[in-house]
Amino acid sequence: MFQHRRLNSEITFFQKIRDLDYILLISILLLSSISLFVMYSTDGGEILYHTKSHFIKLVVFFLMMLIIAFMNIKLWHISAYLFYFIIILLLIWVSYFGISVSGSQRWLNLYLIALQPSELMKIAIILCLAKYYHRLKTEDVNKFTTLLLPIVTIIIPMILVLSQPDLGTSILIALSGLAVLWLGGVKIKYFFYSFFSFLISLPFIISFLKPYQKLRILTFLDPDRDPLGAGYQIIQSKIAIGSGGFYGKGFLKGTQSYLDFLPEKHTDFIFTLFSEEFGFIGSILLLLIYIIIILRIIKIGMFTRSTFAKLFCFGFAFAIFVYISVNLSMVLGLLPIVGSPLPIMSYGGSSMLATMIGFGIVMSAKIHHNQNIA
Amino acid sequence: MIRGSSSIRKSDIINRRMFIVGAAKIVVFTILISRLFSLQINDNKKYLTLSDKNRIREWKLPPTRGNIVDYFGNIIAGNLKVYQLHVIPEQVENFNYLISRLQKILKLSNKKVEKIKKKKQQLKPWESLIVSENLTWSEFLKINNYLYELVGVKPIMTISRNYPFDDIYTHVLGYVSQPNEEDILNNEIIKERFVPGIKVGKLGLEKTLENDLIGSNDIQRYEVNAYGKRINQLEYQKGKQGTKVRLTLDTEIQKLCADLLKGKAGSISVMDIYTGEIIAMYSSPSYNPNLFLFGISQDDWQLIRNNPLKPLINKTLSGLYSPGSTIKPIVALSALENNVVDPDFTVNCKGKIELYEQTFHCWKEKGHGVVNLKEAMKQSCDSYFYEIARKLGVDRLKITADKFGLGKKVVGDYFENEKSGQFPNTSWKLNNLGKGWVLGETLITGIGQGYTQTTPIQLCLMTAQIANGGYKIKPKILTDDNQLTSEQIREVIKNNNSTNSYKSLFKDPRNIKIVKQAMFSSTNEVRGTSYKSRIDDPKYQFAGKTGTAQVKRISKRERELDLETSQIPYKDRDHALYVAFGPYKNPDYALSIIVEHGGSGSSNAAPMATKLFKLIIDRHDLRKENIKLKNQLPNVST
């Protein structure tokens, strides 16, 4: 499958189909079907709103992913900055005209879908910085001026998302961006410097946090502080996962979820429900699928010729890894609750849209691996 | 080419850095997997328990109380099916409309409706609201007819305490009602088993035997959701009914007591003279304990509370009376025991004696003439007893009275409200009234007036202990299957005087015999005070002593007037008393009768004994056959 073609040669449609990455495709399909079953369980063992909606989104976005896969990766290189700017504009738009849900203004009402631009920014920032470092000479990477621009690129969307307020997504955007910086060759000492300055400025940052965000951090440090209030989610999530045991309670038999002890079971805590019903063994299998996806993306990244595609693939693989680990750490009580979905599994269109676009670009990178990008 | 090599170098950097990140990923995933392992494998048990604690909630239901039965196994405090009306507020669409419908169907008062609405505020919407605790059968049927339009209404069948003999046993059993805070705080078991709707003993044996009677709760286990709503029932664990308690009382005799004292204030107690078993214990008037089960109505309560005959007082145990002449057997016995007099000692009764310028009257104004002990007892000559009391002294008299149980609680283990009364002596007066004893007080103590205060049950015990030949017995109200029967105890007493566990209360058995004979003549010989009430048939023949206790000092003017009882205001009339045992030849039972403000003992108390002994002795064989209940009745009655 991984056979190099001649540089910049025309690829036929048949070749494109042949060169699709089927391992990635099958893994995504597998994950999608698992997510449908889990969504069916959150609906209490019936095909209700969440299951239907999730199914429709999966079908639409999956097809979109295939279309993206067949498009030349060059197009993404060309439009990367534009894409980034559009999302920035959307983020500004959201802060003025967005829909507010439980005190957080994150969504744009697009009639068909409530779009969350911050989710798309997770992809846009990788595309944008990948293009930046693709064009930058290796010698120039660690110059002050060339370093400043990507940092600003990261900070602007961070601030916009943070003000929604949405700490979780903001952190995920930052981590995705920093990953590309790292891959682009920024010296390790700069990461250390910025890490230490972050630590020093932490007290100031905390003073700017919203009360509910402070509460979440305190609750993370001691969930039993307020077991019926802020600590409730963490405690109930741990109970659900822990009581699942090795084999789990069985499909549709997760008492914690169907008796409504689990909060946010459709979205951020979807893994908790899965883990309660399918146990340790199910959780490991699910993780395995994610690991296969990540490894596959890395493999494709290594196979592609252009720096842009490489940076995108590695950056995206890292982003997927970060999404998964932040989400799991959260539901396992290892991190404070910051609100981050589990890719594909969680209910929510924007997150799925962003992830599917990412997969699409990765697949396109494989099909067009020999594409020379100026 | 330069560009190419730069690009290769660039991808080298990217690949290398990718692998460094990869290593970090492995570390993170390892941490996540070990966390999963620790939660799901290591701590699985802990979290499974927590998850069950989340989802399973127990609902305790009121326990079923143990039955209380009489000697023959008849249920005197049982359990009855009652029909109740519950409403589950969350299932009701329009609560106010429903309540007004129910008000029409059940004819509830506006006040009651207000109460129900108030109660609803305190409940969670899925908890059942008790609209009516006790529906009649016809109301229950009516509700069932309308049920299709009354969504959220649940007619329920449950079990409640029931006293089939209404007021016959009230002072023995007490009654049950909803516990108040004090009841719950003072009893750990009630605290543990408390549920709304539970009834606990408020008085009498229902209270003292609470921990045996209460039983354990039925438990329903439900799966509930995060909001506490019941999803489905997992288990129904039946509780244990409280222990059955069998009393020594005989319902037939109890009924007769109630009948005899109808409309009067007073008390009758009957006791087995060997086992100490209380056969009957009735305080009149009584009240219906069933009224208290679902909260007594204000009207009923006022009726009971304001009754001048004081139904709330258990006169048998907490009514304090001067024993009057019923004390004379003890005075005579004490004098004989202390060798102050012998049976042939005589006194010439002139109707009164003078002492230190004070006149002490005999009840018979003209006097009895020369009387010996037997004659004095028979005719209840006060002058004679003044004289022997004077010779005896109050201190020696008290020792005998104490031995026979006067001034001490008799069944205080079972009845919180029993009073001890008192029998005075010189030091008692000094300690309690701070004054020295006066000889005149000895004289009136000798005829059962003055400071002496006794309860009817004490007089009964005293008589029983004289009747059994002077042996100490322990009165009881609960049956004990391991105890000796009266026959066996009688044999033990007869055969062996020194080593048996029955403590003799005399120095010389002949003295007891003399007193018993004197009591016999009082009832069975001409001019005896209770001669009119005698039964000649030896099977029923009994011996007794009348008493007439003054409730106020008789003034000189009143003595001259010599009024009939009916002419004296009720409050000032004498109490009529009678103590007796029978059958005389081989006694089995003793009794005491008190009629408050009844007038003279001989005409108002003694005649009751005639009817009582007829019934008591007729039932004696039946009682012997039922020493152990042959065919144990099932504990649950419905």
Interface residues (C-beta under 8 A of the other chain):
Chain A: K137 T138 A179 W182 L183 G184 G185 Q236 K238 I239 A240 I241 G242 S243 G244 G245 F246 T255 Q256 L259 D260 F261 S275 G279 F280 S283 I284 L287 I291 I294 I298 G301 M302 T307 K310 L311 F314 F318 F321 S325 L328 S329 L332 L334
Chain B: S6 S7 R9 K10 S11 I13 I14 N15 R17 M18 V21 G22 K25 V28 F29 I31 L32 I33 R35 L36 F37 L39 Q40 I41 D43 N44 K46 Y47 L48 L50 S51 N54 R55 E223 V224 N225 A226 Y227 I231
